Amino acid sequence: MKPIEIITKIKNTLQHIIRKIFIHELYVEGKEPQKSYCFERKFFGLYVIFVLYSLLLLFGINFPGTYLNILTFGNPFVFGNTLVFFFLALSLLYSVDKIRVFIFEKYTAIKQVILYIVMITGIYLILLFIYSININFISYLLGLSTVWLVLLSIRFFMYSRKFATKIEAKLITKYSAFRGFLAFIAPYFI
């Protein structure tokens, strides 16, 4: 086999494993689930915005300068809050199937650029006004991030427990069916 074929085969195998472990297909009323765009090229623009500005704001904390004011349109605090509200609004917007399909199917790059610019500009102007009348969202954001971390840690704990139970059950079922049954039930009592 050629090296390119080997790399392609490894890539396809890893994608299949990742989709099988992390993306579970849910069927609602016997219908096929809507297409997920999260690991496709169409979604990379959102990842670039998130990574770029996350690193920029972290770098700006340690090394403040005029570049930070230029890249965050004069107010890094308001722009950071804007990005948080932008991602929250996008998660709510993309949870609607018709909107998600409309944005990601045809002319997706143009639609995403227009949508992201309009949303970020609108949210930035609203938060700039709110910030100018001395309302601070940082305590609310810290509370929301705490709730988010708790929910995320619960999800990771449940997935790791479920995965470990499957491995233990496969190892224990060699001995007896009763031990396998106990391995499946035990995590729910812990």
FENSULNOR-V666165 format. One record per residue. N is the residue number from 1. OMEGA is omega as a letter, one per 30 degrees, with the letter a starting at -180 (NA if undefined). NEAR is the number of other C-alpha atoms within 12 Angstrom. Layout:
# FENSULNOR-V666165
N|OMEGA|NEAR ; N|OMEGA|NEAR
This chain:
# FENSULNOR-V666165
1|l|8 ; 2|l|8 ; 3|l|9 ; 4|l|10 ; 5|l|11 ; 6|l|12 ; 7|l|13 ; 8|l|14 ; 9|l|15 ; 10|l|14 ; 11|l|14 ; 12|l|14 ; 13|l|14 ; 14|l|15 ; 15|l|17 ; 16|l|16 ; 17|l|14 ; 18|l|14 ; 19|a|16 ; 20|a|12 ; 21|a|15 ; 22|a|18 ; 23|a|18 ; 24|l|14 ; 25|l|16 ; 26|l|13 ; 27|l|10 ; 28|a|9 ; 29|l|7 ; 30|a|8 ; 31|l|9 ; 32|l|11 ; 33|l|14 ; 34|a|19 ; 35|l|19 ; 36|a|23 ; 37|a|22 ; 38|a|20 ; 39|l|18 ; 40|a|16 ; 41|a|15 ; 42|a|25 ; 43|a|23 ; 44|l|19 ; 45|l|24 ; 46|l|27 ; 47|l|17 ; 48|l|15 ; 49|a|24 ; 50|a|21 ; 51|a|16 ; 52|a|19 ; 53|l|24 ; 54|l|21 ; 55|l|17 ; 56|a|26 ; 57|l|29 ; 58|l|17 ; 59|l|17 ; 60|l|24 ; 61|a|16 ; 62|a|11 ; 63|a|13 ; 64|l|16 ; 65|a|17 ; 66|l|14 ; 67|a|17 ; 68|l|25 ; 69|l|20 ; 70|a|15 ; 71|l|19 ; 72|l|27 ; 73|l|20 ; 74|a|17 ; 75|a|25 ; 76|a|31 ; 77|l|26 ; 78|a|33 ; 79|l|32 ; 80|l|36 ; 81|l|33 ; 82|l|37 ; 83|l|33 ; 84|l|30 ; 85|l|28 ; 86|a|31 ; 87|l|22 ; 88|l|21 ; 89|l|20 ; 90|l|24 ; 91|l|17 ; 92|a|14 ; 93|a|21 ; 94|l|26 ; 95|l|17 ; 96|a|15 ; 97|a|19 ; 98|l|14 ; 99|a|20 ; 100|l|27 ; 101|l|21 ; 102|a|19 ; 103|a|26 ; 104|a|28 ; 105|a|21 ; 106|a|13 ; 107|a|14 ; 108|a|24 ; 109|a|20 ; 110|a|17 ; 111|a|22 ; 112|l|28 ; 113|l|21 ; 114|a|15 ; 115|a|27 ; 116|l|28 ; 117|a|19 ; 118|a|15 ; 119|a|26 ; 120|l|32 ; 121|a|23 ; 122|l|20 ; 123|l|29 ; 124|a|31 ; 125|l|20 ; 126|a|21 ; 127|l|30 ; 128|l|27 ; 129|l|17 ; 130|l|17 ; 131|a|22 ; 132|l|15 ; 133|l|11 ; 134|l|12 ; 135|a|15 ; 136|a|18 ; 137|a|22 ; 138|l|19 ; 139|l|12 ; 140|l|15 ; 141|l|19 ; 142|l|15 ; 143|l|13 ; 144|l|17 ; 145|l|17 ; 146|l|14 ; 147|a|14 ; 148|l|15 ; 149|l|15 ; 150|l|14 ; 151|l|14 ; 152|l|14 ; 153|l|16 ; 154|a|14 ; 155|l|15 ; 156|l|16 ; 157|a|17 ; 158|l|17 ; 159|l|19 ; 160|l|17 ; 161|l|24 ; 162|a|21 ; 163|l|19 ; 164|l|19 ; 165|l|26 ; 166|l|22 ; 167|l|17 ; 168|a|23 ; 169|l|26 ; 170|l|20 ; 171|a|18 ; 172|a|19 ; 173|l|19 ; 174|a|14 ; 175|l|14 ; 176|l|14 ; 177|a|15 ; 178|l|14 ; 179|l|19 ; 180|l|21 ; 181|l|21 ; 182|l|20 ; 183|l|28 ; 184|a|26 ; 185|a|18 ; 186|a|18 ; 187|a|21 ; 188|l|12 ; 189|a|9 ; 190|NA|9
